[in-house]
């Protein structure tokens, strides 16, 4: 399996790329996690979008946010998602590595702050993220804030 990766600012996305991104996000965050929430939050237009495809199928994605969008002083990686059929293949690890690398390039080594689902805490810690907050509920799912410094 050889994934093809791209990272584009919102205005650079094709209609088909945007559709596939929204489709994957809804497939996992709304349907699979049974979580009713407003995915279209008016942040996408100010962000970069990193995605990996296997042929015509979008299988991995993150939204890369400059400081001032999700957090005042820190960049952020959000909407981290891999297709269910591609989990446990190492793609999630590659996705996060590429996301961190892109954030460093795009945002000049700014700290990266994330709102992580609690069950993924050790995954994010393996990249150097440190827990910042107590557990909080977001859309009925336990989360913690985490920070990565360079």
Residue frames as a rotation matrix with the C-alpha (Angstrom) as fourth column:
UNK 1
0.586 0.811 0.000 0.00
0.811 -0.586 0.000 0.00
0.000 0.000 -1.000 0.00
UNK 2
-0.653 -0.755 0.058 1.46
0.758 -0.650 0.056 3.31
-0.004 0.081 0.997 -1.11
UNK 3
0.393 0.814 -0.427 -0.43
0.794 -0.535 -0.288 6.37
-0.463 -0.226 -0.857 0.05
UNK 4
-0.326 -0.358 0.875 -0.33
0.713 -0.701 -0.022 9.63
0.621 0.616 0.484 -1.87
UNK 5
-0.032 0.218 -0.975 -0.23
0.902 -0.413 -0.122 12.65
-0.430 -0.884 -0.183 0.47
UNK 6
-0.209 -0.086 0.974 -1.12
0.562 -0.826 0.047 16.28
0.801 0.557 0.221 -0.05
UNK 7
-0.214 0.171 -0.962 -1.27
0.843 -0.465 -0.270 19.36
-0.493 -0.869 -0.045 2.14
UNK 8
-0.503 0.146 0.852 -3.29
0.617 -0.629 0.473 22.27
0.605 0.763 0.227 0.81
UNK 9
-0.925 0.325 -0.198 -4.80
-0.114 -0.733 -0.671 25.48
-0.363 -0.598 0.714 2.11
UNK 10
-0.208 0.950 0.231 -8.60
0.274 0.283 -0.919 25.47
-0.939 -0.128 -0.320 1.97
UNK 11
0.418 0.415 -0.808 -8.81
-0.528 -0.613 -0.588 27.61
-0.740 0.672 -0.037 -1.19
UNK 12
-0.435 -0.689 -0.580 -6.50
-0.889 0.228 0.396 25.18
-0.141 0.688 -0.712 -3.01
UNK 13
-0.624 0.247 0.741 -8.71
-0.012 0.946 -0.325 22.13
-0.781 -0.212 -0.587 -2.43
UNK 14
-0.871 0.442 -0.215 -10.70
-0.218 0.045 0.975 20.82
0.441 0.896 0.058 -5.36
UNK 15
-0.013 0.951 0.309 -14.41
-0.962 -0.096 0.254 20.25
0.271 -0.294 0.917 -4.90
UNK 16
0.543 0.193 -0.817 -13.81
-0.180 0.977 0.111 16.48
0.820 0.087 0.566 -4.98
UNK 17
-0.503 -0.784 -0.363 -11.02
0.280 0.250 -0.927 16.67
0.818 -0.568 0.094 -2.37
UNK 18
-0.744 0.291 0.601 -13.22
-0.633 -0.594 -0.497 18.73
0.212 -0.750 0.626 -0.05
UNK 19
0.329 0.924 -0.195 -16.12
-0.821 0.382 0.424 16.32
0.466 0.020 0.885 -0.53
UNK 20
0.279 -0.299 -0.912 -13.92
0.164 0.951 -0.262 13.31
0.946 -0.076 0.315 0.33
UNK 21
-0.807 -0.574 0.137 -12.56
0.012 -0.248 -0.969 15.09
0.590 -0.780 0.207 3.42
UNK 22
-0.436 0.721 0.538 -16.05
-0.894 -0.413 -0.172 15.89
0.098 -0.557 0.825 4.70
UNK 23
0.466 0.596 -0.654 -17.22
-0.561 0.771 0.303 12.39
0.685 0.226 0.693 3.84
UNK 24
-0.161 -0.614 -0.773 -14.41
0.330 0.704 -0.629 10.76
0.930 -0.356 0.090 5.88
UNK 25
-0.906 -0.169 0.388 -14.88
-0.260 -0.502 -0.825 13.11
0.334 -0.848 0.411 8.83
UNK 26
-0.074 0.963 0.259 -18.62
-0.984 -0.112 0.135 12.42
0.159 -0.245 0.956 8.90
UNK 27
0.327 0.141 -0.935 -18.12
-0.271 0.961 0.050 8.67
0.905 0.237 0.352 8.45
UNK 28
-0.382 -0.602 -0.701 -15.94
0.501 0.503 -0.704 8.48
0.776 -0.621 0.110 11.56
UNK 29
-0.984 -0.147 0.100 -16.90
0.005 -0.586 -0.810 11.36
0.177 -0.797 0.577 13.86
UNK 30
-0.394 0.909 0.136 -20.67
-0.919 -0.395 -0.023 11.40
0.032 -0.134 0.990 13.30
UNK 31
0.435 0.643 -0.631 -21.64
-0.662 0.703 0.260 7.87
0.610 0.304 0.731 12.25
UNK 32
0.000 -0.503 -0.864 -18.98
0.214 0.844 -0.492 5.59
0.977 -0.185 0.108 13.79
UNK 33
-0.892 -0.409 -0.192 -18.63
0.277 -0.159 -0.948 7.55
0.357 -0.899 0.255 17.04
UNK 34
-0.037 0.990 -0.139 -22.38
0.868 0.101 0.486 8.23
0.495 -0.103 -0.863 17.13
UNK 35
-0.405 -0.236 -0.883 -21.74
0.699 -0.703 -0.133 11.88
-0.589 -0.671 0.450 17.90
UNK 36
0.432 0.613 0.662 -24.10
0.870 -0.477 -0.126 14.57
0.239 0.630 -0.739 16.70
UNK 37
0.086 -0.445 -0.891 -22.11
0.481 -0.765 0.428 17.78
-0.872 -0.465 0.149 16.34
UNK 38
0.942 0.230 -0.244 -21.55
-0.054 -0.616 -0.786 20.63
-0.331 0.753 -0.568 13.88
UNK 39
0.280 -0.879 0.386 -18.51
0.814 0.431 0.389 19.55
-0.508 0.206 0.836 11.85
UNK 40
-0.028 -0.224 0.974 -18.69
0.779 -0.615 -0.119 22.58
0.626 0.756 0.191 9.55
UNK 41
0.406 0.114 -0.907 -17.47
0.875 -0.334 0.349 25.07
-0.263 -0.935 -0.236 12.15
UNK 42
0.972 -0.001 0.233 -16.16
0.113 -0.873 -0.475 27.90
0.204 0.488 -0.849 9.92
UNK 43
0.491 -0.871 0.023 -12.54
-0.355 -0.176 0.918 27.04
-0.796 -0.459 -0.395 10.79
UNK 44
0.391 -0.327 0.860 -11.76
0.669 0.743 -0.022 24.98
-0.632 0.584 0.509 7.68
UNK 45
0.861 0.051 0.507 -11.44
0.448 -0.549 -0.706 28.10
0.242 0.834 -0.495 5.52
UNK 46
0.731 -0.611 0.305 -8.47
-0.660 -0.745 0.090 29.34
0.172 -0.267 -0.948 7.60
UNK 47
0.407 -0.505 0.761 -6.64
-0.443 0.620 0.648 26.03
-0.799 -0.601 0.028 7.74
UNK 48
-0.399 -0.550 -0.734 -4.39
-0.903 0.375 0.211 23.68
0.159 0.747 -0.646 5.85
UNK 49
0.653 0.666 0.360 -5.66
-0.674 0.728 -0.126 20.18
-0.346 -0.161 0.924 5.12
UNK 50
-0.512 -0.850 -0.121 -3.33
-0.851 0.485 0.201 17.18
-0.112 0.206 -0.972 5.14
UNK 51
0.546 0.784 0.295 -4.68
-0.681 0.621 -0.388 14.02
-0.487 0.011 0.873 3.58
UNK 52
-0.686 -0.724 0.076 -3.52
-0.572 0.601 0.559 10.62
-0.450 0.340 -0.826 2.40
UNK 53
0.431 0.844 -0.318 -5.22
-0.853 0.266 -0.450 8.60
-0.295 0.465 0.834 -0.33
UNK 54
-0.543 -0.413 0.731 -5.01
-0.075 0.891 0.448 4.99
-0.836 0.189 -0.515 -1.41
UNK 55
-0.650 0.323 0.688 -5.97
0.757 0.201 0.621 5.27
0.062 0.925 -0.375 -5.05
UNK 56
-0.399 0.602 0.692 -9.26
0.106 -0.719 0.687 7.18
0.911 0.347 0.224 -5.18
UNK 57
0.535 0.652 -0.538 -10.05
0.543 0.222 0.810 6.50
0.647 -0.725 -0.235 -1.52
UNK 58
-0.028 -0.469 0.883 -9.20
-0.541 -0.736 -0.408 9.14
0.841 -0.489 -0.233 1.10
UNK 59
0.369 0.127 -0.921 -8.02
0.419 0.862 0.287 7.16
0.830 -0.491 0.265 4.15
UNK 60
-0.036 -0.430 -0.902 -6.25
0.991 -0.131 0.023 9.62
-0.128 -0.893 0.431 6.48
UNK 61
0.164 0.205 0.965 -6.72
0.459 -0.882 0.110 13.30
0.873 0.425 -0.239 7.27
UNK 62
-0.136 -0.070 -0.988 -5.89
0.933 -0.343 -0.104 16.14
-0.332 -0.937 0.113 9.68
UNK 63
0.704 0.325 0.631 -6.75
0.475 -0.877 -0.078 19.83
0.528 0.355 -0.772 9.80
UNK 64
-0.231 -0.894 -0.383 -3.73
0.968 -0.169 -0.187 22.04
0.102 -0.414 0.904 10.53
UNK 65
0.734 0.650 0.200 -4.58
0.593 -0.755 0.280 25.33
0.333 -0.087 -0.939 12.22
UNK 66
-0.316 -0.820 0.477 -2.36
0.352 -0.569 -0.743 28.37
0.881 -0.067 0.469 12.68
UNK 67
-0.732 0.024 -0.681 -2.32
0.657 -0.243 -0.714 30.16
-0.183 -0.970 0.162 16.03
UNK 68
-0.851 0.448 -0.275 -5.43
-0.409 -0.893 -0.187 32.23
-0.330 -0.046 0.943 16.58
UNK 69
-0.412 0.735 -0.539 -7.92
-0.539 0.280 0.794 29.71
0.735 0.618 0.281 15.16
UNK 70
0.334 0.497 -0.801 -8.34
0.345 0.727 0.594 27.06
0.877 -0.475 0.071 17.88
UNK 71
0.467 -0.309 -0.829 -5.92
0.856 -0.076 0.511 28.54
-0.221 -0.948 0.229 20.43
UNK 72
0.953 -0.011 -0.302 -4.56
-0.028 -0.998 -0.055 32.07
-0.301 0.061 -0.952 20.81
UNK 73
0.389 -0.906 -0.170 -0.81
-0.817 -0.424 0.390 31.36
-0.425 -0.013 -0.905 20.83
UNK 74
-0.443 -0.565 0.696 -0.45
-0.266 0.824 0.500 27.80
-0.856 0.036 -0.515 19.59
UNK 75
-0.498 0.260 -0.827 -0.93
-0.796 0.242 0.555 26.05
0.344 0.935 0.086 16.28
UNK 76
-0.123 0.495 0.860 -3.18
-0.655 0.610 -0.445 23.01
-0.745 -0.618 0.250 16.39
UNK 77
-0.887 -0.008 -0.461 -3.83
-0.346 0.674 0.653 19.68
0.306 0.739 -0.601 14.72
UNK 78
-0.404 0.823 0.399 -7.48
-0.592 0.096 -0.800 18.69
-0.697 -0.560 0.449 14.65
UNK 79
0.579 0.763 -0.288 -10.00
-0.753 0.365 -0.548 16.39
-0.313 0.534 0.785 13.05
UNK 80
-0.557 -0.829 -0.059 -7.41
-0.815 0.531 0.234 13.59
-0.163 0.178 -0.971 13.17
UNK 81
0.434 0.819 0.376 -9.03
-0.624 0.574 -0.530 10.68
-0.650 -0.005 0.760 11.38
UNK 82
-0.805 -0.524 -0.279 -8.22
-0.570 0.550 0.611 7.41
-0.167 0.650 -0.741 9.64
UNK 83
0.052 0.825 -0.563 -10.67
-0.852 0.331 0.406 5.22
0.521 0.459 0.720 7.79
UNK 84
0.481 0.221 0.849 -11.76
-0.759 0.589 0.277 2.19
-0.438 -0.777 0.451 9.84
UNK 85
0.999 -0.041 0.029 -10.52
0.050 0.842 -0.537 -0.18
-0.003 0.538 0.843 7.15
UNK 86
0.414 -0.901 0.131 -6.97
0.092 -0.102 -0.991 1.24
0.906 0.422 0.041 7.46
UNK 87
0.566 -0.199 0.800 -6.57
-0.800 -0.367 0.475 1.27
0.199 -0.909 -0.367 11.23
UNK 88
0.627 -0.435 0.646 -3.87
-0.256 0.668 0.698 -0.83
-0.736 -0.603 0.308 12.89
UNK 89
0.792 -0.397 0.465 -1.68
0.605 0.406 -0.685 -0.51
0.083 0.823 0.561 9.79
UNK 90
-0.187 -0.882 -0.433 0.56
0.874 -0.350 0.336 2.30
-0.448 -0.315 0.837 11.07
UNK 91
-0.165 0.171 0.971 -1.16
0.756 -0.610 0.235 4.95
0.633 0.773 -0.029 8.96
UNK 92
0.854 0.519 -0.044 -2.28
0.409 -0.615 0.674 6.89
0.323 -0.593 -0.737 12.04
UNK 93
0.422 -0.799 -0.429 1.34
0.552 -0.148 0.820 7.18
-0.719 -0.583 0.379 13.19
UNK 94
-0.487 -0.572 0.660 2.47
0.868 -0.236 0.436 8.32
-0.093 0.786 0.612 9.73
UNK 95
0.282 0.711 0.644 -0.41
0.682 -0.621 0.387 10.81
0.675 0.330 -0.660 9.63
UNK 96
0.929 0.062 -0.366 0.63
0.334 -0.569 0.751 12.39
-0.161 -0.820 -0.549 12.94
UNK 97
-0.017 -0.997 -0.079 4.32
0.697 -0.068 0.714 12.47
-0.717 -0.043 0.696 11.98
UNK 98
-0.449 -0.102 0.888 3.45
0.842 -0.381 0.381 14.23
0.300 0.919 0.257 8.72
UNK 99
0.606 0.756 0.248 1.05
0.583 -0.634 0.508 16.59
0.541 -0.163 -0.825 10.54
UNK 100
0.688 -0.437 -0.579 3.71
0.432 -0.395 0.811 17.63
-0.584 -0.808 -0.083 13.05
UNK 101
-0.372 -0.871 0.321 6.29
0.779 -0.104 0.618 18.10
-0.505 0.480 0.717 10.27
UNK 102
-0.163 0.393 0.905 3.88
0.798 -0.487 0.356 20.24
0.581 0.780 -0.234 8.25
UNK 103
0.858 0.475 -0.196 2.96
0.488 -0.633 0.601 22.36
0.161 -0.611 -0.775 11.29
UNK 104
0.261 -0.844 -0.469 6.65
0.559 -0.265 0.786 23.02
-0.787 -0.467 0.402 11.95
UNK 105
-0.602 -0.491 0.630 7.15
0.788 -0.232 0.571 24.11
-0.134 0.840 0.526 8.34
UNK 106
-0.035 0.718 0.696 3.96
0.713 -0.470 0.521 26.13
0.700 0.514 -0.495 8.01
UNK 107
0.828 0.527 0.190 3.89
0.200 -0.595 0.778 27.74
0.523 -0.606 -0.599 11.44
UNK 108
0.181 -0.873 0.452 7.60
-0.366 -0.487 -0.793 28.32
0.913 -0.022 -0.408 12.20
UNK 109
-0.548 -0.457 -0.701 8.01
0.331 0.651 -0.683 25.77
0.768 -0.606 -0.205 15.02
UNK 110
-0.256 0.561 0.787 5.10
-0.808 -0.572 0.144 27.23
0.531 -0.599 0.600 16.99
UNK 111
-0.855 0.068 0.513 3.98
-0.325 0.700 -0.635 25.02
-0.403 -0.710 -0.577 19.90
UNK 112
-0.557 0.701 -0.446 1.17
-0.299 0.331 0.895 22.64
0.775 0.632 0.025 18.91
UNK 113
-0.760 0.433 0.484 -1.84
-0.498 0.090 -0.863 22.35
-0.417 -0.897 0.147 21.21
UNK 114
-0.671 0.556 -0.491 -4.52
-0.196 0.506 0.840 19.72
0.715 0.660 -0.230 20.69
UNK 115
-0.081 0.724 0.685 -7.80
-0.968 0.108 -0.228 18.65
-0.239 -0.681 0.692 22.21
UNK 116
-0.704 -0.355 -0.615 -7.23
-0.540 0.830 0.140 14.88
0.460 0.431 -0.776 22.32
UNK 117
0.545 0.809 -0.220 -9.74
-0.506 0.526 0.683 12.15
0.669 -0.261 0.696 22.94
UNK 118
0.385 -0.399 0.832 -8.67
-0.900 0.038 0.435 10.69
-0.205 -0.916 -0.344 26.29
UNK 119
0.809 -0.033 0.587 -8.32
-0.009 0.998 0.068 7.13
-0.587 -0.061 0.807 25.03
UNK 120
0.768 -0.551 0.327 -5.61
0.464 0.126 -0.877 8.33
0.442 0.825 0.353 22.61
UNK 121
0.906 -0.401 0.133 -3.48
-0.398 -0.706 0.586 10.00
-0.141 -0.584 -0.800 25.30
UNK 122
0.331 -0.843 0.424 -0.60
0.054 0.465 0.884 7.49
-0.942 -0.269 0.199 25.13
UNK 123
0.422 -0.128 0.897 -0.61
0.896 0.207 -0.392 7.67
-0.135 0.970 0.203 21.31
UNK 124
0.822 -0.069 0.565 -0.08
0.141 -0.937 -0.320 11.45
0.551 0.343 -0.761 21.41
UNK 125
0.789 -0.580 0.200 2.44
-0.395 -0.230 0.889 11.17
-0.470 -0.781 -0.411 24.25
UNK 126
0.424 -0.646 0.634 4.53
0.628 0.715 0.308 8.94
-0.652 0.268 0.709 21.98
UNK 127
0.378 -0.255 0.890 5.06
0.767 -0.452 -0.455 12.04
0.519 0.854 0.025 19.78
UNK 128
-0.683 -0.725 -0.095 6.08
0.622 -0.508 -0.595 14.20
0.383 -0.465 0.798 22.75
UNK 129
-0.065 0.737 0.672 2.72
-0.176 -0.672 0.720 15.78
0.982 -0.072 0.173 23.62
UNK 130
-0.916 -0.193 -0.351 2.19
0.320 0.175 -0.931 16.48
0.241 -0.965 -0.098 27.33
UNK 131
0.026 0.985 -0.170 -1.15
0.892 0.053 0.449 16.66
0.451 -0.163 -0.877 29.13
UNK 132
-0.790 -0.268 0.552 -2.19
0.117 -0.949 -0.293 20.22
0.602 -0.166 0.781 30.03
UNK 133
-0.358 0.785 0.506 -5.71
-0.816 -0.527 0.239 19.97
0.454 -0.327 0.829 31.36
UNK 134
-0.581 0.381 0.720 -8.03
-0.354 0.678 -0.644 17.87
-0.733 -0.629 -0.259 33.40
UNK 135
-0.807 0.398 0.436 -10.48
0.586 0.626 0.514 15.63
-0.068 0.670 -0.739 31.56
UNK 136
-0.530 0.711 -0.462 -13.38
-0.474 -0.700 -0.534 17.50
-0.704 -0.064 0.708 29.98
UNK 137
-0.109 0.597 0.795 -16.35
0.619 0.667 -0.416 16.44
-0.778 0.446 -0.442 27.90
UNK 138
-0.575 0.031 -0.818 -16.61
-0.594 -0.704 0.390 17.59
-0.563 0.710 0.423 24.30
UNK 139
-0.136 0.654 -0.744 -19.64
-0.908 0.218 0.358 16.33
0.396 0.724 0.564 22.40
UNK 140
0.780 0.546 0.305 -20.08
-0.625 0.657 0.422 13.63
0.030 -0.520 0.854 25.06
UNK 141
0.696 -0.628 -0.348 -16.52
0.418 0.748 -0.515 12.26
0.584 0.213 0.783 24.62
UNK 142
0.798 -0.463 -0.386 -13.76
0.292 -0.263 0.919 12.59
-0.528 -0.846 -0.075 27.24
UNK 143
0.632 -0.610 0.478 -10.92
0.370 -0.305 -0.878 14.85
0.681 0.731 0.034 26.07
UNK 144
0.483 -0.546 -0.685 -7.75
0.600 -0.364 0.713 16.44
-0.638 -0.755 0.152 27.44
UNK 145
0.940 -0.321 -0.116 -5.69
-0.321 -0.716 -0.620 19.34
0.116 0.620 -0.776 26.15
UNK 146
0.553 -0.818 0.159 -2.12
0.660 0.547 0.515 18.42
-0.508 -0.180 0.842 25.22
UNK 147
0.851 -0.340 -0.400 0.91
-0.440 -0.878 -0.190 20.49
-0.287 0.337 -0.897 24.16
UNK 148
0.567 -0.747 0.346 3.98
0.812 0.578 -0.081 19.76
-0.140 0.327 0.935 22.03
UNK 149
0.784 -0.424 -0.454 6.95
-0.328 -0.903 0.278 22.12
-0.528 -0.069 -0.847 22.34
UNK 150
0.816 -0.565 0.124 9.99
0.413 0.419 -0.809 22.17
0.405 0.711 0.575 20.03
